[in-house]
Amino acid sequence: MIKNKTEKILVILIILFSFLIKGYGLEKSPPSVGFDEAALGYNAYSILKTGRDEYGNFLPLSIRSFNDYKPALYVYLTVPFVAIMGLNETSTRMVSLCAGTISLLFLYLFLKEFVSDKKLRIFVLTILAFEPWRIHFSRVALEANLSACMFIIGAWFLYKQKSRFWTALIFA
């Protein structure tokens, strides 16, 4: 029982420390906001203030930007951060930061199912938490990072045979 409790504490600490590392200086690194990041942030701000995207569409399911169409989920999840923190680099990147952190939890749950050695699970989780590419993609507003998180959560629900409704909703 104590080892299991120790493992839980270690997992929480690793995930929390990973969140802090990824979140430190989020407004400074990467040094500039990309076009897609700016579009996501501005559309979140516009939806917060008017309920419409930059083209005047009311609560769209797909966000038009630079004559391509982005999935709207990232924008809608960014709205609360923009409401609390204002329109800036940090608020625009917070969804990606949270998605990168939440995906770690579900990756650990998969590890727990397939790896019996507790020390190996902690080691692998630590490697996953501090991989440079995971840190980078958690610091940039990318729909792909949110998509990867949703896929991992959906796969977990599917594997554990949870509610078909929630599994389908997460994959959708």
Long-range contacts (C-beta under 8 A, 24 or more apart in sequence): 3-118, 7-118, 7-121, 7-122, 10-122, 11-108, 11-122, 11-125, 14-104, 14-122, 14-125, 14-126, 14-129, 15-101, 15-104, 15-105, 15-108, 15-129, 17-129, 18-100, 18-101, 18-104, 18-129, 18-130, 19-97, 19-101, 21-130, 21-135, 22-97, 22-100, 22-101, 22-135, 22-138, 22-139, 23-97, 26-89, 26-90, 26-93, 26-94, 26-97, 26-139, 27-88, 27-89, 27-90, 29-139, 30-139, 30-140, 33-89, 33-92, 33-141, 34-140, 34-141, 35-66, 36-65, 36-66, 36-70, 36-141, 36-142, 37-89, 37-92, 37-93, 37-140, 37-141, 38-92, 39-63, 39-65, 39-66, 39-70, 40-65, 40-70, 40-74, 40-75, 40-78, 40-92, 40-141, 40-143, 41-78, 41-82, 41-87, 41-88, 41-89, 41-91, 41-92, 41-141, 42-87, 43-75, 44-75, 44-76, 44-78, 44-79, 44-81, 44-82, 44-87, 44-91, 44-92, 45-82, 45-87, 47-75, 47-76, 47-79, 48-79, 48-82, 48-83, 70-143, 71-143, 71-147, 73-143, 73-146, 74-141, 74-143, 74-146, 77-146, 78-141, 92-141, 93-139, 93-140, 93-141, 95-141, 95-146, 96-137, 96-138, 96-139, 96-140, 96-141, 96-142, 96-145, 96-146, 97-138, 97-139, 99-138, 99-145, 99-146, 99-148, 99-149, 99-150, 100-134, 100-135, 100-137, 100-138, 100-145, 100-149, 101-138, 102-149, 102-153, 103-148, 103-149, 103-152, 103-153, 104-128, 104-129, 106-149, 106-152, 106-153, 106-155, 106-156, 107-152, 109-156, 110-152, 110-155, 110-156, 110-159, 113-159
